[in-house]
Amino acid sequence: MNIAVYISGHGFGHLAQMAPVLNRLHQIRPDITFLLRCALPKDEMHSRLHFPFELEASPVDVGVIQKNAVEEDRHASIMLMRAWIKQMEAHIQRECDLMRAFQPCLIISDISPLAFPTAKALGIPGIGLATLDWHSIYAHWLDADDEIITTLAEAYGQCDLLLTPPMSMHMPVFPTQQQIPLIATAANSITNPVTADARKKALVLFGGCGNPPYEMQALEEMHAWQFLIPDVDHHVAADLPDNVQPIRFSADLRPVDMMPHVDVVLCKPGYGVLSECWVTATPIAWVERPDFPEFPMLKEWLERSFPACGISRSDFQSGQWQPALDTALIHSSPFPDHEDGAIEAVDIILSYAPRA
């Protein structure tokens, strides 16, 4: 059985949602051959996906242009999306040619709009899995009759079923939807990679869109905290404060694997990191992202349901992190209970597939 999977290359959250579902699909049906349509780095994909797969790595959507992880370039995003949708028919034709050669029995998407018209053209099911879509994002920025909005609405409207985990935006353009429980990557048991001392530990995570700027040397003033920071620029690494420990992620050491060994995760609000903090019960200090339409909904979740505290972008940039870190650590609100949404998602997906 062949299944094609379209995964947005905008950040790592779409892959974080899809990977537990695909891993479980492979466990249940090891005969499935997967073709992944995704432009994310191969190392990131192999760190999350525990089975062999075919890959076609050209982009499957535009997403949003990021100046950094917490700041979007709205104008550049609209310009690029406008150019992309003008070639929509050609994009879909290319996908149809690719899929006819692969011969999938169904297509899953998180959340490329190319997937659903392609599935319709091939006469196979097209299933979405997402907490946001590009129509809902751009609808906050553009008029309802804009060509971007109408083109994305037509494409997403051809989805047979959208599966929505917790922390999902309102996505009215999808005609048929079903809520499912939380999907999140589970942490592996590892030897604690953190230097042992009496300081509290903060893991600084901003995903695949570039760290926002901040005053690294200001962290030295927070004597009670040790900061674990991935991807430290080699020009900066030689002059790090004593309480900063660079880390490097790999297939054997993923962000979620470190969460049980730290006191707080400092991050941007996004599904991937929030879901992993949820399943590991790790408090969150989050940096505001006011121009991204998903942010108000995630902010409500953070303030209502999680042990968390926000930081303004100006305080983050100047290194004034300690009030939020301390507040998140002593927050009285526990994480909500959750079930494994990957199990439910796989059952639903397989109900659309041919019987073995």
N, C-alpha and C positions, 0 to 999 in steps of 0.2 A: 504494500500500500504506500502511495506517495502523498505527502502533504507539503504544501508550500506555505512558508511563513514570512510575512512582511513585517519588519521591525524598524520603527523610526530611528534615525541616527541622531535625533535631537536629545543630547544627554544620554545618561545610562538608565533612566527610570523605566523606559519602555522595555528594554531588555530585562531589567529586574523583575518586571511583571510577568513577562513571557517565559523566562527561563524555568521557574519551578513547574510550570504547566508542561513545557516541552520535555523536561526531565522525567516527569511522571508518565507522560505519554510513551516515552521510550521504554520505561520500566514495564509498563503494561503490555505494550505492543512493540517488542524489539524488531519486528519485521518492517516497521515504518521506515521509509527513506524520507529524510527531510531535505528540502531545498530552502535555504534561508536567503531572503532578499534583504540585505542590511549592509550599511556602509560603516558601521562601528569598527573600531580596531579589532583585529582577529584575536589578539591576546585577551581582550576584555570578554569577547564571546566565548573563547575556550575556557576562561576561568569560571564561567557560569553554566555552560552547557556540557553535560557529562556523557556525551555520545558523539559519534562521528556524524558529520552533516556535509552536504554540498552547499557551496556559497556562491552567490552572485552579488558582488559587493558594490555595484553602482547605487547611488542614492534613490530612495523610494518616496521621498517627500522633501519639502523645504524646511518645515518647522518654523523656528524663529531664530533670527540672527542675534547672538549674544555678544555684548561688549565684554561681559564676564559673567560669572555664574548668577549674579543677582541683578544684572542690569541688561535690559533688552534694547536693541536698536530697532524701534518701531518702524521708522521710515525705511531703513534698508530691508527689513523683513517684508514689508508690503511691496516694495519694488521687486524683490527677488521672487516672491510668491506670484506677483502679477505676471512676470515673465514666464514662470514655470507653468501656470495654468493655461497660458496661451498655447502651449504645446501639449495640452492634456490628451488630445486624440492620438497624437504620435506616441506619447508615453504609454497609453493604454494598449496601442497596437503592438508596441515592443514587448510589453508584458504578456500579451496574448500569444505572441510568437514563442516567447521563452517558455510559457506554461504548456503550450501544445507539445513542445519537445519533451518536457518533463512528465506530462500527463498526471497531474495531481487529482485526487478524488475530492479534495476540498482545499480551501485557502483560509488561513487565519491571519489577521492583521492587527497590529498595535503600533500606529493606527494610520497607516498609509492609505490615502484615498484611492490609490491605484488598484488596490486589491479587489474591491467589490465590483467595479465594472468589468474587471478581468474575469472574475468568477462567473458573473452573469453571462458574459460572452461565451464562456466554456460550458455553461450549463451545469455548474457544480456549486455547492454551498460556499458562501463567503461569510465567515464568522469574525466579529470584532471582539477584542479584549482591550479595555482601555479605561483610564480615569479622566482623560481629556481627549479632545479631537481638535483639528486645526480649524474647522468651521466655527466651533464655539470660541476659540481663541480670537480669530480674526473678526468675528461678529461683534466683539467688544470694541473694535477699532474702526470698523467700516460700516457703511449703510447697508441695509438689507438687500438692496438691488445692485450692489457692486458685483462686478463680474467674478471676483474672487469668491464671494459668499455664495452666489448662485451655482458656480461650478463645483465648489466643494459640497454644497447641499445635494446636488444631483449625484455625485459620486458616493457619498456616504449613505444617501437614501437607498442605495442598492444593496446595502448590508442585510443579510438574512436575520442575523441576531447579534446584538451587542451585549457582552458580558461585562458587568460593572462591579468591581470590588469597592470596599469602603474608600472614602476620600475621593470620590468621583465628582467631577463637575456635572452640572445639568446639561445634558446633550440631547436636546429635543429633535435634532435632525435625523436621528436613527429611529426607524419606524417600530422596531421590535427590540426590547431590552429585557435583560434578566439580571437581578442583583445576585452576587455571589459573595462568600466570605473573603477575608483578607488573603491575598497572595503575597508571600514574602519568602526570601531566601533564608534558610536555616543556617545557624552558625555551626561550623565544625569545631570539635574539641581540639585545641592546639596548646602547645606550651606557651606560656605567657611571654610575648616578645618584648614587653615593656620593662625598662630598667627599674628594678625594685627599689623603691624608697618610700618615704612617708608622705610625699606630695600627692595631691589629688590629680587625676589624669583626665585630660580632655583630648579627644580625637577630633581633628579639624578636617571636615569633609565637604568638598564642593563639586564632586562629580566630574563630568567630562566637558564642562563648558568654560573652564579657566577660573583660577582663584581670583576673587575680587581683591583689589589692592588693600594692604594694611601695613601698619608700622611694626615690623618684626621686632625691632629692638624694644618697643614698649612692652612686650610680653615679659621681659625680664623683671618688671616691677611686680608681677603677680607671683610672689615667692612661694605661695602655697600650692601652685599649680604647675604641672608638667604638661607640655603641649606636644602631641604626636602629630606630625604634619607630613603628608605624602608629597612627593614630587617637588621637593625644595630645589630651587634653582642652584646649580653648582657654583655660581658666582656668589651666592648668598651663604651657602653652606659653611664656608670657612669662617664666617663671622657670626655664627648663631648664638643667641643667648644660651646660658647654661641650662635653662629649663625647657629647651626645645630639642626634641629628638626626631630627626628625619626618619621616615619609614618608606618602604617600597612594597607595593602590593603585587601579588602574583596569583597564579592558580592555587597555590598552597597557603596564601595569606590574603584573604579578601577583607574588605572593610567590616563586613558582618562578623567575621571571625574574631576581630579585635574588640568588638563592642562589649562582650562579657568581661573584658579586662580593663575597662575604663569607667570613669564615673559619669562623664557627660560627653555627648557628641555635639560639636558646634558645626552647624551646617546651614545651607539654604533649605527652605521648605520644598521638598519634592517627594514624589511617591516612594521612590526606591529607598532613600535613606530613612524616611519616616516609618515605612513598613518594617524595615530591619531593626530600627530602634524599638518599635512596638513589640516584635517577637522576642527581642533580647531584653526588654524592659530597661532600656538605657535612657536616662533623662536627656532632654534636648535643649540646647541654646540655639536659637534660630535667628538668621539675619533677614530683615524685611526685603521684599521683592515687589514693590508697590505697582509696577507697570505691567506685571504679568497677570492676565485675567484669572489664572488658577489661584493666585495668592490669597484673595479674600476668603475663599472656601477653606483652604488649608490653614490659614490663620485662625479661623473659627474652630477647626479641629484641635489645633495646638492649644488654644486658650481654654477650650471646654473639656477636652478628653485626655490630655497628656500631661505628664510632669515636664513642663517646658517654660521657657522665658525668652522673650524677644529682645533683639538688639537693633537699634537704628543703624543705617548704613554709615552714618557719620561716626558713631561710637565704635563700630566695628573697624572702620578705616584707621582711627586713631589708636586702636589697641585697648579701648576701654571695655574689656570683655568680662571682667570679674563680677560685677553685679548680676549679670544674667547667668553666668556659670554657677554662682553661689545660690541664686534663687531657684534655678532648675534642680539643683542637687537636693534642696530641702523641700521642694514642692510636695504638697500633701496628696495631690491627685494621682492615683495609679493608672496604668494603662488599662483599657478595657479588655475583657476576655475576647478571644477570637478562635475561630475554627480554621481549618485548612481549606482555603478556597481553590487551591490547585486540584484537589480531589474532585470537587464539584465541577470545576471547569472541564476537566478531562472527561468526566462522565457525559457532559452535555456535548462536547466536541465529538466524541465517539458515537453518539447517537445520530450524528449527521453523516457518519462514514459508512461505507459498505461493510457488511458483516464479513468476518474472516471465514 
